[in-house]
Amino acid sequence: MKLRPQALKPGNIIGVISPASPITKDNVDSFEEGLIRLKGLGYKILLGKHTYYNNGYLAGTDKQRAYDLMEMFNNKDVSAIICSRGGYGTERLINNIDLDVVVKNPKIFIGYSNITFLLNVFSQYADIITFHGPTVKDIGTDTEGYNVNFLINTITLQKNTYRISPSTCSKFISLVSGKCTGILMGGNLTTLISSIGTCYEVDTKGKILLLEDVNESAYRIDRMLTILKSSGKLDDCSGIIIGDFTNCENSYGRSVFDVLNDILVPLGKPAIYNVPAGHGHYNVTLPIGARIELDSISRTITVLESVVML
């Protein structure tokens, strides 16, 4: 069993960092609204030293962003770490990250999109459960409160098992019928592809693979899935959870669903589509590194172990 972080409690400190792209004038309002909402839920906020830094398409230099990340894991008063946003840049941090520090200080770590790289590296190489869920910017735009409530329930309650079922926010679609269990890995498809061929590429052997993306046309999704297939990642996994492919346009009359159907269905592995995870309006929190059951017949995802401890 992987290391489980301590559950978040009222009054705990949440560390906020920008390990990827910067907070800009286009998203500063939603980011700061997210901070207000987290404080309103009874948590204290500690901003990383370089959270507001801007270095082109990066939030500060690699060393500055890695410094904030390591400081939050080293800080005994910080109970959880939430990324300000995704974007690009976490892949560049790896040479400035001390994974031993993460192992010795397992904490709730939350994000998605480009944060996928850190979620999987920490799960795979530091042996901790991480959380594919909303960033601070997304909490600021979550006017319904669905996503933040799902997040808080996941990281504050020690539950031996819990089920994610079709609801009013999403109607799961069975792409390939079947049932399997395995450790959940994955996240943003583009970010996963960027790790292929490196010493930190995602291990999918016997795992259940989560895939989502944004602003990619159907032929680009085809290309990335083909790379996953040719590198053995799709053959190795035991099942596939397909999250949101947001603003992913058709290519020459072919949709993303056509591509997913062409490449994933012949694998014969249990696969479920339209799960509200990623860049869509709804973004449920999923524990990377936890053992789950995927049942694409009943169209449910069941987390089979507690993901935080009291």
N, C-alpha and C positions, 0 to 999 in steps of 0.2 A: 504493500500500500504506500502511495506517495505521501509526502509530508503535507499535512493539512494546516493552513494558517488558523490563528485564533479568530473566532467570530468577532465581528464588529459590535461594539456596545455603545450605548448612548454616552455622549461626552468624549468618546475616543477621538484621536487626531487622525485626520485623513491627509496624507501628503499628496500634493498635486504637482506634476512635472510635465514638461513638453519634450519628450524624447525623439520626436519626429519633426513635423512641419511646425512653423511658427503660428502664434496667435496674431491675426491680422485685423485690420479695421473691418473686414467683412464678417468676422466671427467673434470679435472681442465682446460684443454685447451678449451673445448667447453664452459665451464662456463665463462671463461674470454673473449672469443670471443663474448659471449652474452652481457657481460657488455659493450664491445666496440661498439657493434651494437646499444644498447640502447642510449649510449652517442652520437653516430652518428645521431640518430633520433632527437637530440636536448634536451635530458633530462639529468639532473644531477643525480649522483648515490651516495647513502649513504649506506655503508655496515654496517650490524649489527656487534657489537663488537665480536661476536663469530662465524661469518659466515664461517670462515675457520677452526674452531675447529674440532677435531676428537676424539671421545670417542667410539672406537670400531665401531659398526654399527650405532652409533648415532653421530650427529654433536654437540658434547658437552653434558653436563649434562642436565637433564630436566629443572633445574632452569636457566641454561645459555641460552638454546634455548627459553624458555618462556620469559626470560628477554628481549631478542632481539625483540621478537614479541610485547611485551607490550611497549617497548621503541618506536617502530615505530608508534604504534597507538597513543601514548602520544605526539609524536613530531609534533608540529603544522606546521613545515616546510615540512613534508613528505606528498605527495599527493597520492601515490600509493605504495603498497607493493607487490613485486614479490618474490616468493620462488626460491631458487637456484636450487633445485631439489626435487624429492619425495623420495621414499625409504620406510622407516619405522620410526615411533617414535612420530607422532603428537598426537596419543591417550594418550601418557604418560604426555602430557602437561596440561591437563585439570585442575588439582588441583592448577596449578600455573598461571592460566589465569583469569584476572578480566574482565568479560563480560561487566560490567558497563562502563569500559574504551572504549570498542569497540562500545557500544551504543552511547556514548557521542562524539566519534570521528570516524564516519563512513568514511571509506576510501576504495579505490579500493584495493581488495585483490585477488591475482591471483595464481593459481597452479592447479595441478591435481594429479592423482595417490594417494599416501598416504595423500596428502594435502586435499583430499576429506573429511576427518574427520573435519578439521577446516572450510572448505567451508560450510558444512551443519550445524555445531554447530553455526557458526556466523549468518547464515541465519535463523536458527530455534529459537535460543535463544537470539541473539542480534538484530534480526529483520532487518538485512541489506542484500542487494544484493551482492553476491560474484561472482567470475568469474572462471569457469572451463576452463583453458587455459594453454598455454605453460609456462614452467619455464625458468629461465635464461639459463640453460644448453641447453634447446631445442631451444631457440632463437639463440644460438651459432651455432647450426647444421642446422638451417633452411636456407639452401643455396638459395632456391627459393624465400624466403621472404613471402610466402603465409600465413603461420601461424602468423608471427609477424604483417603483414599488417592487417589481420583479427582482431587480438587482439587490435591493435592501433585504428582501425576504431570503434571498439565496445566501447572502454573506453574514446574516445575523442569526439565523436559526440552524441549530444542529439537527438535521433530519437524516435518519438512516437511509431512507429512499424517498424520492418524490418523482412525480410524473409530469411531463410537459405534453399536453394533449391539444388537439384541435380546439380552437376557441373562436370567439367573435373577432379576434384580431387576425386570424389566419386559418384557412382551410387546407390542412395538409393533403398532399397528393401522393399516392403510392406510385412510384416510377417502376420499381421492381419489387414484387411481393416476397416477403421473407422475414426472418427474425434472426438477430445475432447479438452477441455481447462483445464488448471490447473497450479499450481505453479510448477516450475521445481526443482527437488531435485535429489540427488544421485551422481554418479560418479563411482569410482573404487569399483568393487564388493567385493573384498577381504576386503577392509577397511570398507565397509558398514556392512559386516558380523561381523566384530570385535566389532561393536557397539551394536549388538543385545543383549538384556538383561541388558544393562546399562541404566542409566538415560539420556544418550545422544544418544540413538538409533534414527535413522532417522524416521521421521513421514512421511508416504506415503499416508495418508488418503486424497483422492481426488487430489493427486499430480500426476504429470507426472514424471516417474522415469527413470533416465539416468543410464545405466550400461555399464561398460567396464572393461577389465582386460588384463594382460600380463603374459606370461610364466606359464600358468596354463593348465593342461591337461583337456580333455573333462569330465572325471569323477569327477574332482575337481569342475569344473564349475557346473556340475549336483548337487553335494553335496551342494554348496553354494546357488544355486537357490532353491533347496529343502528346505533349512533353511529359505530363504526369504518367500517361500510359506507357510511353516508350522507356521511361526511366524505372518502370516497375512499381511505381507508387500505387497505381490503381489496382494492379494485379495483387499486390501484397495486402491491401486493406480488406476488412471483413464486411464493411458496409459503408454507405455514403449518406450523409445528411446534406441536402442542398438548401442553402439559405437564400437570401434575396440576391438577385442579379439586377440591381437598380439602375435604371437609365441605360440599359444595355440594348442597343438598337439592332434591328435586323440587318443582315448582309445578303444582298442579292435575293431577297425574298425568304431567306432562312432565318428563323428566330433562334434565340438562345435555347429555348425548349427543344427545338429540332436538334440542335447540336448535342445537348445533354442526352437526349433520347438516342441519338446515333452512337455516341461514344460510351455511355454508361450502361445502357440496357443490355448490350451483348455480354457484359461482364457477368451478368447473372447474380450479382450481389444485392442484398436488400438495400433499397434506396428510396428515400422519401424526399419530396420536393415541396417548395413553398413554405419552408420553415421560417418563421420571422426572426432571422438572425442576420445581422449585417447592416447595410446602409439604408434599409427601408424605414418606413414610418415606425414600425414596431421592431424592437431589438431585444429579445429575451436573453438573459444571461445564461451562458452554458459553461460548465466547468471543464477546462482543458486539463487532461491528465487524470480525470476521474473515470471509473468504470461505469458504463451505461449499457442499457439494452435498447436497441433499435428494433421496433416492430412495425414494419411497413404494411402489415395486414390490418392491424387495428389502428395504424397511423398514430403511434405514440412513441415518445422517447422517455425512458425511465432512468433516472440517476440511481445507481445501485449502492451508493455508499455516501456517508456524510462527507461534505466537502469543506466544512470548517469544524473546529472543535471549541467547546466552551471552556 
